[in-house]
């Protein structure tokens, strides 16, 4: 759909941004690393996302849903808050629960998911 829009962005621009973000996150996974929301937004050239924006949260959810469906785990487990608890935001855990993860111990849930993503990238 050429004229379709997602959160005000043309669908082709949105999809290109997803490709960029996935490339960045997979490289980070190969390094066995993590990055902040702000660091990721600065690596996406097609869309100037606010790292705290609703559209960006939805974007991250799509990335994780797609990577999980591909058997690679929730790739956005690698994206964390800089200043707070250095964990992903609540949207990550909401999605994790919808994808069947046990979130009763959020730190363990997140750690398990980071390990899953790192292993998939190896």
N, C-alpha and C positions, 0 to 999 in steps of 0.2 A: 504494500500500500504506500505509494509514493507520498501522498498528502497526509497520511496518518500522523498524529502527534501523540507524544507521551510527555505529560507534564510540561507542555508548551514547546517541546523539542521535536523536530522532524524525526520520524522513526529511523531513518538511515543515520542521522547524527547520533541518536541514542545507541544504536547498534555498534557504530564505530567506537563510541566511548566505552562500551562494554568490552570490545576487543582490546582497546588500549589498557583498560584496567586489568583485564584478565592476564595480559602479557606481563604487566608490572607485578601482579600478585604471584604469578607462577615463577617469575625470576626471584622474588623474595622467598618463596617456598623452597626453591633450589638452594638458596643461601641458608635455609633453616632460620629465617628471620621473621620479624614483625614490623609493622609500620603504623603510623597514626592516621586518623581520618584525614587530617590536613595534608599530610605527606601524599596520600593517595590522590586527593583532589588536585593537587599541583601537578600530578603526572598525567592527568587527563586533559588533552588539549582542545577537544571538540566542544566541551561543555564546561562552563565555569561554575561548578557545583559549590554550594555552601556546605561545608562538612557537617553541619547540623541541620540541613534542610530536609524537608519531607521527601522531595524528589530524590535526593541522594540516598536516603534510607531505603526507598523503594528500589533504587538502582542496585544497592548492595544486596538486597533480598533476592533480586533476579540473579545476580552473579552466584550467590551461594546455592540457590535452588538448582541452577543449571550445572554447577560443578558437582554438586551432590548427586544429581541424576546421572552424571557421567562416571560416578564411582570414585570421585576424587575428594570427597568430603566438602565441607562448607568453607570455601576458599576465603571468605571474609572473616574467618576466625583469626586471620593474620592482621586484621585492622583493629586497632585499640585506641582508647582514650589516652591522650598524652599526660594530662595532669591529674585525673581522678584516680581510679583504682588500677589503671593500665589493663583493663579488660575491654571487650567489646561492649557496645551499648545494649540496652534492653531489647531492641529489635532483633539482635542476633539470637538471644535466648528465646524470644517468642517464636522465631522461625525454627530454631533447633527443636523446640517442643513439637511444633507442627510436623517436623520431619521425623519424629519418633525418638528423639534423643531424651535421655534422662537428665533433666535440669535441676534435680533436687539439690545437687551440689554444683552450683554454677562454675566455680573455679575448675573442678574436675571435668565437667562437661566441656568447658572451653579448652582446657589442656589436652584432653583426648582428641578434640577436633583439630587442634593445631598439629598434633602428632600425626593424625590421619592425613592432613593436607601435606605435611612435610614428606611423609612416606610416599604419597602418590607422585610427588615431584621428583623423587630420587631416580 
